[in-house]
Amino acid sequence: MAALHLAAFGEHGAVVNAIVHDVRPTIPDLGGCSFVAEDGGGVLVGHAMFTTSILDAPARLVPAPC
């Protein structure tokens, strides 16, 4: 999945990978889901993740889980 994020987000791919790495483990306890898409040959071609975390939010809002 990391290679997919690097390809999709270019210079921001490493940041996206870090966010996914930190936030995905919170899904079972805090809610959310993560989906991947594969082509007919089993190659990963897409990823979507939905969580209850708030990213890039002002400090007065509820912080994302650590």
MOPAC internal coordinates of N, CA, C and O (Angstrom, degrees):
PM7 1SCF
backbone

  N    0.0000 0     0.00 0     0.00 0    0    0    0
  C    1.4304 1     0.00 0     0.00 0    1    0    0
  C    1.5267 1   110.87 1     0.00 0    2    1    0
  O    1.2310 1   120.29 1   147.21 1    3    2    1
  N    1.3098 1   117.04 1   -32.79 1    3    2    1
  C    1.4712 1   120.54 1  -179.93 1    5    3    2
  C    1.5259 1   111.22 1   -59.23 1    6    5    3
  O    1.2310 1   120.05 1   138.17 1    7    6    5
  N    1.3240 1   117.51 1   -41.83 1    7    6    5
  C    1.4709 1   120.70 1   179.70 1    9    7    6
  C    1.5240 1   110.73 1   -64.04 1   10    9    7
  O    1.2310 1   120.17 1   142.83 1   11   10    9
  N    1.3213 1   117.29 1   -37.17 1   11   10    9
  C    1.4630 1   121.20 1   177.50 1   13   11   10
  C    1.5262 1   110.70 1   -62.23 1   14   13   11
  O    1.2310 1   120.49 1   134.75 1   15   14   13
  N    1.3284 1   116.68 1   -45.25 1   15   14   13
  C    1.4663 1   120.40 1   179.24 1   17   15   14
  C    1.5291 1   111.38 1   -63.98 1   18   17   15
  O    1.2310 1   120.50 1   139.38 1   19   18   17
  N    1.3142 1   116.64 1   -40.62 1   19   18   17
  C    1.4662 1   119.85 1   178.02 1   21   19   18
  C    1.5264 1   110.93 1   -62.32 1   22   21   19
  O    1.2310 1   120.59 1   138.21 1   23   22   21
  N    1.3275 1   116.48 1   -41.79 1   23   22   21
  C    1.4579 1   120.52 1   179.94 1   25   23   22
  C    1.5314 1   111.49 1   -68.49 1   26   25   23
  O    1.2310 1   120.66 1   141.34 1   27   26   25
  N    1.3230 1   116.34 1   -38.66 1   27   26   25
  C    1.4637 1   120.64 1  -176.04 1   29   27   26
  C    1.5226 1   113.27 1   -77.24 1   30   29   27
  O    1.2310 1   120.28 1   144.10 1   31   30   29
  N    1.3452 1   117.07 1   -35.90 1   31   30   29
  C    1.4562 1   120.41 1  -172.16 1   33   31   30
  C    1.5228 1   114.00 1  -110.70 1   34   33   31
  O    1.2310 1   120.11 1  -175.11 1   35   34   33
  N    1.3228 1   117.40 1     4.89 1   35   34   33
  C    1.4571 1   121.13 1   175.32 1   37   35   34
  C    1.5111 1   112.81 1    52.44 1   38   37   35
  O    1.2310 1   120.35 1    54.18 1   39   38   37
  N    1.3249 1   116.94 1  -125.82 1   39   38   37
  C    1.4613 1   121.43 1  -176.23 1   41   39   38
  C    1.5254 1   113.10 1   -63.95 1   42   41   39
  O    1.2310 1   120.00 1   163.90 1   43   42   41
  N    1.3262 1   117.61 1   -16.10 1   43   42   41
  C    1.4615 1   121.25 1   178.50 1   45   43   42
  C    1.5324 1   112.24 1   -95.95 1   46   45   43
  O    1.2310 1   120.36 1   178.59 1   47   46   45
  N    1.3238 1   116.92 1    -1.41 1   47   46   45
  C    1.4608 1   121.44 1  -176.93 1   49   47   46
  C    1.5153 1   113.95 1   -58.29 1   50   49   47
  O    1.2310 1   120.13 1   141.48 1   51   50   49
  N    1.3234 1   117.36 1   -38.52 1   51   50   49
  C    1.4679 1   119.90 1  -179.93 1   53   51   50
  C    1.5253 1   110.87 1   -65.62 1   54   53   51
  O    1.2310 1   120.32 1   143.42 1   55   54   53
  N    1.3274 1   117.00 1   -36.58 1   55   54   53
  C    1.4703 1   120.72 1   177.91 1   57   55   54
  C    1.5250 1   109.79 1   -67.67 1   58   57   55
  O    1.2310 1   120.40 1   136.59 1   59   58   57
  N    1.3278 1   116.84 1   -43.41 1   59   58   57
  C    1.4625 1   120.71 1   177.90 1   61   59   58
  C    1.5196 1   109.91 1   -60.90 1   62   61   59
  O    1.2310 1   119.83 1   135.99 1   63   62   61
  N    1.3277 1   117.92 1   -44.01 1   63   62   61
  C    1.4641 1   120.54 1   177.91 1   65   63   62
  C    1.5204 1   111.65 1   -59.74 1   66   65   63
  O    1.2310 1   120.04 1   139.16 1   67   66   65
  N    1.3176 1   117.54 1   -40.84 1   67   66   65
  C    1.4642 1   120.84 1   179.78 1   69   67   66
  C    1.5306 1   110.48 1   -65.19 1   70   69   67
  O    1.2310 1   120.25 1   138.17 1   71   70   69
  N    1.3313 1   117.12 1   -41.83 1   71   70   69
  C    1.4644 1   120.43 1   178.68 1   73   71   70
  C    1.5218 1   110.35 1   -63.49 1   74   73   71
  O    1.2310 1   120.20 1   132.35 1   75   74   73
  N    1.3239 1   117.22 1   -47.65 1   75   74   73
  C    1.4693 1   121.08 1   179.38 1   77   75   74
  C    1.5266 1   109.77 1   -59.97 1   78   77   75
  O    1.2310 1   120.19 1   135.86 1   79   78   77
  N    1.3055 1   117.23 1   -44.14 1   79   78   77
  C    1.4642 1   121.64 1  -179.97 1   81   79   78
  C    1.5299 1   111.64 1   -59.77 1   82   81   79
  O    1.2310 1   120.26 1   139.31 1   83   82   81
  N    1.3218 1   117.11 1   -40.69 1   83   82   81
  C    1.4630 1   121.18 1  -177.77 1   85   83   82
  C    1.5246 1   113.53 1   -79.63 1   86   85   83
  O    1.2310 1   120.34 1   144.86 1   87   86   85
  N    1.3296 1   116.95 1   -35.14 1   87   86   85
  C    1.4598 1   120.18 1  -172.29 1   89   87   86
  C    1.5328 1   113.45 1   -91.35 1   90   89   87
  O    1.2310 1   119.66 1   145.01 1   91   90   89
  N    1.3152 1   118.25 1   -34.99 1   91   90   89
  C    1.4697 1   120.29 1  -175.65 1   93   91   90
  C    1.5164 1   113.38 1   -55.87 1   94   93   91
  O    1.2310 1   118.31 1   141.43 1   95   94   93
  N    1.3364 1   120.83 1   -38.57 1   95   94   93
  C    1.4734 1   119.53 1   179.19 1   97   95   94
  C    1.5363 1   114.12 1   -65.37 1   98   97   95
  O    1.2310 1   119.64 1   165.45 1   99   98   97
  N    1.3392 1   118.29 1   -14.55 1   99   98   97
  C    1.4606 1   120.45 1   179.96 1  101   99   98
  C    1.5273 1   112.38 1   -82.25 1  102  101   99
  O    1.2310 1   120.01 1   166.91 1  103  102  101
  N    1.3209 1   117.58 1   -13.09 1  103  102  101
  C    1.4646 1   121.16 1  -174.83 1  105  103  102
  C    1.5328 1   112.86 1   -57.24 1  106  105  103
  O    1.2310 1   118.23 1   133.21 1  107  106  105
  N    1.3320 1   120.99 1   -46.79 1  107  106  105
  C    1.4736 1   118.88 1  -177.96 1  109  107  106
  C    1.5352 1   113.86 1   -59.52 1  110  109  107
  O    1.2310 1   119.97 1   142.47 1  111  110  109
  N    1.3127 1   117.66 1   -37.53 1  111  110  109
  C    1.4654 1   120.53 1  -176.73 1  113  111  110
  C    1.5228 1   113.59 1   -88.98 1  114  113  111
  O    1.2310 1   120.05 1   146.32 1  115  114  113
  N    1.3291 1   117.50 1   -33.68 1  115  114  113
  C    1.4668 1   120.45 1  -172.41 1  117  115  114
  C    1.5271 1   113.70 1  -108.52 1  118  117  115
  O    1.2310 1   120.14 1   172.21 1  119  118  117
  N    1.3024 1   117.33 1    -7.79 1  119  118  117
  C    1.4568 1   120.80 1   179.21 1  121  119  118
  C    1.5123 1   112.14 1    98.06 1  122  121  119
  O    1.2310 1   121.67 1   -22.85 1  123  122  121
  N    1.3107 1   114.40 1   157.15 1  123  122  121
  C    1.4495 1   121.48 1  -179.57 1  125  123  122
  C    1.5137 1   109.76 1   128.54 1  126  125  123
  O    1.2310 1   120.99 1     5.03 1  127  126  125
  N    1.3228 1   115.71 1  -174.97 1  127  126  125
  C    1.4572 1   120.37 1   177.85 1  129  127  126
  C    1.5297 1   109.18 1  -159.54 1  130  129  127
  O    1.2310 1   121.13 1   -20.36 1  131  130  129
  N    1.3074 1   115.44 1   159.64 1  131  130  129
  C    1.4504 1   121.89 1   180.00 1  133  131  130
  C    1.5224 1   107.68 1  -136.86 1  134  133  131
  O    1.2310 1   120.55 1   -51.69 1  135  134  133
  N    1.3234 1   116.56 1   128.31 1  135  134  133
  C    1.4601 1   122.07 1  -178.42 1  137  135  134
  C    1.5212 1   109.72 1  -122.97 1  138  137  135
  O    1.2310 1   120.61 1   -34.62 1  139  138  137
  N    1.3242 1   116.44 1   145.38 1  139  138  137
  C    1.4530 1   121.41 1   171.99 1  141  139  138
  C    1.5256 1   108.63 1  -123.40 1  142  141  139
  O    1.2310 1   120.90 1   -25.74 1  143  142  141
  N    1.3263 1   115.88 1   154.26 1  143  142  141
  C    1.4600 1   122.04 1   176.91 1  145  143  142
  C    1.5223 1   107.86 1  -121.47 1  146  145  143
  O    1.2310 1   120.96 1   -40.52 1  147  146  145
  N    1.3209 1   115.77 1   139.48 1  147  146  145
  C    1.4587 1   122.13 1   177.72 1  149  147  146
  C    1.5202 1   108.95 1  -121.73 1  150  149  147
  O    1.2310 1   121.05 1   -29.87 1  151  150  149
  N    1.3396 1   115.60 1   150.13 1  151  150  149
  C    1.4563 1   118.74 1   173.34 1  153  151  150
  C    1.5292 1   108.58 1   -80.45 1  154  153  151
  O    1.2310 1   119.82 1     2.39 1  155  154  153
  N    1.2848 1   117.95 1  -177.61 1  155  154  153
  C    1.4562 1   121.85 1  -177.69 1  157  155  154
  C    1.5191 1   114.41 1   -61.21 1  158  157  155
  O    1.2310 1   120.55 1   159.81 1  159  158  157
  N    1.3294 1   116.55 1   -20.19 1  159  158  157
  C    1.4588 1   120.77 1   179.78 1  161  159  158
  C    1.5191 1   113.64 1   -97.15 1  162  161  159
  O    1.2310 1   120.14 1  -174.08 1  163  162  161
  N    1.3193 1   117.34 1     5.92 1  163  162  161
  C    1.4579 1   120.91 1   178.83 1  165  163  162
  C    1.5204 1   114.75 1    86.05 1  166  165  163
  O    1.2310 1   120.27 1  -170.18 1  167  166  165
  N    1.3425 1   117.09 1     9.82 1  167  166  165
  C    1.4647 1   120.97 1   179.06 1  169  167  166
  C    1.5310 1   108.94 1   -83.33 1  170  169  167
  O    1.2310 1   120.46 1   -48.33 1  171  170  169
  N    1.3118 1   116.73 1   131.67 1  171  170  169
  C    1.4583 1   121.91 1   179.47 1  173  171  170
  C    1.5282 1   109.99 1   -66.34 1  174  173  171
  O    1.2310 1   120.70 1   -55.50 1  175  174  173
  N    1.3452 1   116.26 1   124.50 1  175  174  173
  C    1.4586 1   120.53 1  -177.94 1  177  175  174
  C    1.5280 1   113.24 1  -125.11 1  178  177  175
  O    1.2310 1   119.70 1   175.78 1  179  178  177
  N    1.3244 1   118.18 1    -4.22 1  179  178  177
  C    1.4515 1   119.78 1  -179.78 1  181  179  178
  C    1.5101 1   112.35 1  -162.80 1  182  181  179
  O    1.2310 1   120.86 1   -25.80 1  183  182  181
  N    1.3340 1   115.97 1   154.20 1  183  182  181
  C    1.4644 1   122.22 1   177.03 1  185  183  182
  C    1.5193 1   108.38 1  -149.77 1  186  185  183
  O    1.2310 1   120.96 1   -47.66 1  187  186  185
  N    1.3163 1   115.78 1   132.34 1  187  186  185
  C    1.4704 1   121.95 1   174.49 1  189  187  186
  C    1.5171 1   107.39 1  -132.90 1  190  189  187
  O    1.2310 1   120.88 1   -45.45 1  191  190  189
  N    1.3210 1   115.92 1   134.55 1  191  190  189
  C    1.4655 1   120.67 1  -179.96 1  193  191  190
  C    1.5193 1   108.38 1  -132.71 1  194  193  191
  O    1.2310 1   121.20 1   -47.18 1  195  194  193
  N    1.3158 1   115.30 1   132.82 1  195  194  193
  C    1.4554 1   122.33 1   177.91 1  197  195  194
  C    1.5261 1   108.10 1  -121.48 1  198  197  195
  O    1.2310 1   120.44 1   -53.28 1  199  198  197
  N    1.3261 1   116.77 1   126.72 1  199  198  197
  C    1.4629 1   120.74 1  -179.52 1  201  199  198
  C    1.5241 1   110.02 1  -136.45 1  202  201  199
  O    1.2310 1   121.20 1    -7.74 1  203  202  201
  N    1.3132 1   115.31 1   172.26 1  203  202  201
  C    1.4627 1   120.62 1   176.52 1  205  203  202
  C    1.5206 1   111.23 1   -88.56 1  206  205  203
  O    1.2310 1   119.86 1  -177.70 1  207  206  205
  N    1.3198 1   117.88 1     2.30 1  207  206  205
  C    1.4612 1   122.02 1  -178.59 1  209  207  206
  C    1.5211 1   111.31 1   -73.75 1  210  209  207
  O    1.2310 1   120.87 1   -32.40 1  211  210  209
  N    1.3277 1   115.94 1   147.60 1  211  210  209
  C    1.4543 1   122.35 1   174.83 1  213  211  210
  C    1.5243 1   106.51 1  -111.07 1  214  213  211
  O    1.2310 1   120.80 1   -59.36 1  215  214  213
  N    1.3248 1   116.07 1   120.64 1  215  214  213
  C    1.4536 1   121.09 1  -179.06 1  217  215  214
  C    1.5220 1   109.89 1  -108.33 1  218  217  215
  O    1.2310 1   120.58 1   -32.16 1  219  218  217
  N    1.3155 1   116.49 1   147.84 1  219  218  217
  C    1.4591 1   121.99 1   178.62 1  221  219  218
  C    1.5265 1   112.30 1    56.47 1  222  221  219
  O    1.2310 1   120.88 1  -143.54 1  223  222  221
  N    1.3362 1   115.92 1    36.46 1  223  222  221
  C    1.4573 1   120.51 1  -178.96 1  225  223  222
  C    1.5230 1   110.61 1  -101.62 1  226  225  223
  O    1.2310 1   120.33 1   -28.60 1  227  226  225
  N    1.3361 1   116.97 1   151.40 1  227  226  225
  C    1.4726 1   119.49 1   175.13 1  229  227  226
  C    1.5305 1   111.08 1   -58.50 1  230  229  227
  O    1.2310 1   120.61 1   -27.17 1  231  230  229
  N    1.3151 1   116.44 1   152.83 1  231  230  229
  C    1.4691 1   121.55 1  -176.77 1  233  231  230
  C    1.5186 1   112.58 1   -60.02 1  234  233  231
  O    1.2310 1   119.46 1   156.76 1  235  234  233
  N    1.3102 1   118.64 1   -23.24 1  235  234  233
  C    1.4634 1   119.91 1  -177.72 1  237  235  234
  C    1.5296 1   112.37 1   -74.22 1  238  237  235
  O    1.2310 1   119.62 1   166.26 1  239  238  237
  N    1.3305 1   118.33 1   -13.74 1  239  238  237
  C    1.4496 1   121.30 1   176.79 1  241  239  238
  C    1.5209 1   110.23 1   -86.86 1  242  241  239
  O    1.2310 1   120.79 1   -12.45 1  243  242  241
  N    1.3059 1   116.09 1   167.55 1  243  242  241
  C    1.4614 1   121.14 1   179.74 1  245  243  242
  C    1.5313 1   108.61 1   -63.38 1  246  245  243
  O    1.2310 1   119.51 1   -52.55 1  247  246  245
  N    1.3261 1   118.55 1   127.45 1  247  246  245
  C    1.4670 1   120.66 1  -178.96 1  249  247  246
  C    1.5302 1   112.06 1   -73.77 1  250  249  247
  O    1.2310 1   121.35 1   -23.47 1  251  250  249
  N    1.3173 1   115.02 1   156.53 1  251  250  249
  C    1.4568 1   120.57 1   174.35 1  253  251  250
  C    1.5137 1   108.88 1   -68.43 1  254  253  251
  O    1.2310 1   119.94 1   -30.17 1  255  254  253
  N    1.3362 1   117.71 1   149.83 1  255  254  253
  C    1.4659 1   119.77 1   179.38 1  257  255  254
  C    1.5247 1   111.16 1   -65.43 1  258  257  255
  O    1.2310 1   120.85 1   -29.34 1  259  258  257
  N    1.3044 1   115.98 1   150.66 1  259  258  257
  C    1.4765 1   121.11 1   179.22 1  261  259  258
  C    1.4989 1   110.60 1   -99.24 1  262  261  259
  O    1.2310 1   120.10 1   180.00 1  263  262  261

